[in-house]
Amino acid sequence: MKRWPQIVLWVGMGLLTWGLLHGGFRFVWSRAASLCLSCMGLE
Amino acid sequence: MISKRKFSQLFFALLANANLFALWKKALYRGGLKGVCFPGLNCYSCPLAPFACPLGSLQQALASLKALKWQALSALSYVVGTILLYSFLLGRVVCGWICPFGLFQELLFRIPSPKRVVPRALRYVKYVLLLFLVLLLPALLVGPTGYGKVWFCRLVCPAGTLEAGLFNLALRPELRSLVKTLFYWKVAFLGLVMGLCVVYFRFFCVVLCPLGLIYGFFNRVGFFKLFWRGEDCLDCGICRKICPLNLKIPEEINGCECIRCLNCLKACPTHVIEINLSLTPAGKFDSGETSVKSGLCERTEGHRTNSDR
C-alpha cells in the first residue's frame, strides 16, 4: 500500500507521455480552440 | 492585508483569463497553450482563457471515443495523465489556491447574509455527477454521427455559463439567435448556485464539482498532505471551529473534502498540524483515526462527541 503514490505518479506520467506522443495534445487543442456551444448552453 | 492564499487565487485567476486581446478581437485564443489543461475549473470557451479545462477536455475525449477511436484514446490518455499528475502533486490545493471559480465563490460568500453549513448528505451529489454526467453519458449516449455530448458542461457547469455563455453573448451579439431553452436553464442554474454560494461556503465545490472530487481522492495519497501530531494536541477545538467547510479535524484532515485552505494550520496554538510533503500515503495516524492508540486520542474523540458540532 505504501507504493500507491509512486504507482499513481508513474501511471500518470506514462499516460501523459503516451497521449502526447499519439496526438492527444492536438485533439485537446482542436476542441479547446473552438467555441463549445454545449458549454455556453447555446446548443 | 491580502493573504498568501488570496494572492495565489488572484494570480491564477488572472493567469487563467490572461487573453485580454479577446476584448477587441472578439475571438477565442487559438495559440499552443490552448492544448494545455489548466488545473482548475475555467471554461475554454471563455474568450479570455488561454488554457483548456481538464473536465471539458475529458468529456470531449470520451464523447469522441466511438467516432475517432485512437485519436480520442490518445486525448483521453493525455487528459487523464494530466489530471493524475495534478492530483498527485497538488490534490485539492488546486481548489483552495488555484481555481478561479473557487475564488469567485469565496467573493460571493463575503456578501452579508445568514451563513449556513451544507448538509453532509449533499456532498455525495458530486459523485453521481462525476460518474454519470462526466464519465458514462458522454461515452455511452452516442448520436447517429458517433459523437456523444459533454453532459456536465451542457447541463450543469456554471463556470461555462458565466465565462463562456454570458461573456460570449455580450461580446458577439450574432450568437444571440442561438439562445433557446437550454440557455435559460443554464442561466437559472447559475443564478441558483450563485445565490447558494452567498449562504453556503463554496456550495459548488462541496456539492457539485466533479473535478474537486477527483483531486480529493488524492488528498490522502498525493504528495501534499497534512500531518496531525496528536501527542501535542491541547484539544481546544479551534481547528474545527475555524474550518470553513465544517470538517471534523483531525479525522478529515486528509479527507476528500479538505480544500487545503490551511486555516486550521494557522490557527492552531501549538502548531500540531503540519504540512507533510512526501511520497508515502497518509497513515491512519495522520488522519486522526487513532482513538485506540493513545489515551489522549481517546480523550479527543470523547470531546468531539460532546462538542457543539
Interface residues (C-beta under 8 A of the other chain):
Chain A: M1 K2 W4 P5 Q6 V8 L9 V11 G12 M13 G14 L15 L16 T17 W18 G19 L20 L21 H22 G23 G24 F25 R26 F27 V28 W29 R31 A32 A33 S34 L35 C36 L37 S38 C39 M40 G41 L42 E43
Chain B: L28 Y29 R30 G32 K34 G35 C37 C43 Y44 S45 F51 A52 C53 G56 S57 Q60 A61 S64 L68 W70 Q71 A72 L73 S74 A75 L76 S77 Y78 V79 V80 G81 T82 I83 L84 L85 S87 F88 K149 V150 C153 R154 C157 G160 T161 A164 G165 N168 L169 L175 L178 V179 K180 L182 F183 W185 K186 V187 F218 V221 G222 F223 L279 T280 P281
